[in-house]
Amino acid sequence: MLLHLIRHGIAVDRADPECPTDSQRPLTDRGRRRTRRAAEGLQRLGVSPEWVISSPWVRAVQTAEIVVETLGLSEDDLLCDEDLLPMADPGAILRKLESFEADELMLVGHAPHLDLVLEELCRGALLASLTKAGGACVELDPRRALRGTLRWLLPSKGLRRLAPR
């Protein structure tokens, strides 16, 4: 199985006096534009998850919705799961993945949580943190539960550069 991990796009700054609570912070206009371009880069890479599982926080859901739309998936293919919240145990979402029968899945969430998920999957070898609207792909080893090989890790800028002009 291929597992794609995508960090949410640029959200309203916590220091903004108009900023809502952390769970309600939306993407900025710039964040939406960059996320769409990054999703177009994912499309160019041939990313085609059967399910997109997102943190329920607004900025992650908005990111996931942009990805679902750009990749031509159905809204029904988008699920929310509290095990993708920033303070969740990284192992919890990984254990849930074992119940999915799919060739490709995508997780959309937050730092440092997704970084910890990636580190767990790759046996502690964290190479870099995911940037906002950046992503990684891990090929899960069918013989070793919850272990995999990092296929790629790209910052948002790298994904955007892959997008068609």
Protein Blocks (a to p, Z undefined) as FASTA:
>chain_A
ZZddddddddddfklmklccfkloccdfklmmmmmmmmmmmmmnopacfbdcddfbfklm
mmmmmmmmmnopafklpccdfklgfkbcfklmmmmmmmpccfbdcdddddfklmmmmmmm
nnopafbdcdehiacdddddfklghiacdfbdcdfklmmmmpcZZ
